[in-house]
């Protein structure tokens, strides 16, 4: 059920809404604003207990962000994130296009069973998988490599993507596929020339979703990698902590930098993102 | 005549240096040497890489393969690495932390190296904490002192002197509380800071040996001597010596109280000095004193967490590994890696030089000359990890509500019987 539009409420309720909305928004955004504010303060402010006030030594934004970019491993972590996220996105989406096609178009024994297996993967909490997956990657010699993370992410994300793609393909008009069959087009060509072009909106939406999922992943990054050679940026931010001290200002600046790609992705691809959230759901 | 004397003295010095260097060369050692290090933070990492570089320059025949692992992750990996035989040398810690690996036969006994290399003299202050089951199991490369960092200016304003006895300590603290301040800042959110307080109170009340027996699980926590320690602690708590709500702060978040003068002292490791200075406290405002005596008949024990290198029992290139350990332990190397541009801590080698820094000098002097009781490694290193966790939670609870002492001690005693 959709809520009643605000315009239909009484004037008093509308004014109350307009007055409370900015306040609620502020409360909602405080953690984010705090990180932004901390990222332009100097480390001394934290030792002086000056968390919210104007920094005594002036704003240090330039210094902090320069430290992050030029004098830390941050560029390397960002690059690792790219190297992990993009192949995962391509791999998971490509695989799920194929599985979605197979499960959505063909009727065969066990179709539903296989489909449920894909879906069931989504219901396994990854805390349960933590130890076995870590051991598996270790035994395969993939522990602490980007490849290990990529393979795991592809395997895990394909389940969700398959659900998404299969439902999307189910909703396509079957007549298109049957017409092509009547014309004698081979199944491979049907997939490539008929179904795939129709799936573009789903592919775009899924790419955006998977990109943000994987970029923001922290759990597996910590479980499966640990050196600057392979860690993505979400896990690498903690490298700003010295042995004894947490560098709040640098961590904040690093977090902002790390958050830019998914946020940019969201604003550039907003249409697909929202489509992605609802596509699978409204079926 | 004088110049001749000078030259010959120089020649003699050069000759001793050469022979020293020859020993460090390990008689021309060679071959691959695999070092697993946990010096993963930027400054320690640079130090480790620098040591390898200088060692290979002096020993061109050795090809060092250096693997640096995240410091926290290393704590779970060291056993695998030692058992699989992939390392010749590993980083670890002194004291009881060595026990699991010594008992499992994974570290090599290097007592002979200590004898031959003269380490029994130069590293004497930590020989005790490197010794276990009549063997010596590694060499230390750095440590740092713990003690009370205090606001000299506020003490002067109130007409107080740094205390040396418990009576002075209590009267000081009363004066500070009366002036509307707290005596001590502390942030116990992550528990270990409370462990520091327990270490000192227990070592001063009952002595270093008792403290070691307790952390080794040989004494019940319900022992009256343990209660005596907690009584002293409670005296301070009841006076209002500690800041309020300390359980919500990390150790860093407790610094502002000292910087802003709301609290006058901090029992902490020497790493607290850098942020305090950066926050604007000058060396005139900041002072250091050794934790005061409680029982005059007890030699002071000190916390000085010591980081170490060890040779794996199944090392393939023992000769090169020994040469590397001698190189690490040398006064020259320890002076360099511990100076302000590098680790900024204390060298263990008594012939090493210390940066001209008020607090490093005070610490070096205290640990070399006035730690007759012995050098402890800090509560969470001396006690097994599981026991430390339970115990430090208990310390925090006690600090928040001293009336729960009986309950806390019961929990700790239960944990002791289960864990050891």
Interface residues (C-beta under 8 A of the other chain):
Chain A: X43 X44 X46 X47 X48 X49 X50 X226 X227 X239 X241 X242 X243 X244 X245 X246
Chain B: X41 X42 X43 X44 X68 X69 X70 X71 X73 X250 X252 X253 X255 X256 X257 X259 X260 X269 X271 X274 X275 X276 X278 X279 X280
